[in-house]
C-alpha cells in the first residue's frame, strides 16, 4: 500500500521507535481498537513498513 524508504542513523531509528513505543503504551488499547478498520489497518501497515525500513538502515549501518 505504502512504499517508502528512509535513510536514517541508528540514533534516529532509536528515537522514532521510542516515540512509537510511547504512543502505543500511553494510549489505552481500546483507543486503537475503536479506530475505523481502514485507519487501524493503515496505522499497522505503516508501523510495519517503518519497522522494516529501520531494520534495513541499521543493517546497512552495521555493514560499514
N, C-alpha and C positions, 0 to 999 in steps of 0.2 A: 504494500500500500504506500508506504513512505520509503523513499530511497534517498539516503543522505550519507555522507561520510565526513567525519570530523577528525581533524588532526589536533591532538592535544597531548600535553605532557602528562606524566603520571600524577603530578600535583593537581593539575586541572581536573583530571578524572576523579581523583580522590575528593575534591571539593564538590563536584557535581553529584557523586554517589552519596556524599554526606547530606546534601540538600534533599535528594530524593528519599533517603532513609528517614530523615526528619519529617518530611511531608507524609510519608506512609505511616510512620509510628505516632505522630502527633494527632492526626485526624482519626476519629473513630472509624472502624472498618465499615460501619453502617453507612457512612457518608459516601464511600466508594460504591457500595452495592446499590445505593439509591440513584446513582447516575443512570442516564438513559443508556441502553445497550450499546449503541454505536459510539457514544462518548467514552464509556468504560473500555470498550474494545480498542478504540484509538489510543487511549492512555496506556493500556497494557502493551500494545504493539510498539508504540514509541519508546516505552521503557525497555522493551526487548531489543529494539534496534540500537538504542543508546548504549545499552549494556554491551552488546556485541562490538560496537564501534570503540568503546572504551577499552575493551579487552584487546582488540586488534592494535590499538595505539600503544598499549602497554607492552605487547609482544614485540612490536617494531622497536620500541624504545630499548627493550632488553637486548635485542639483537645487535645493537650498535656497540 
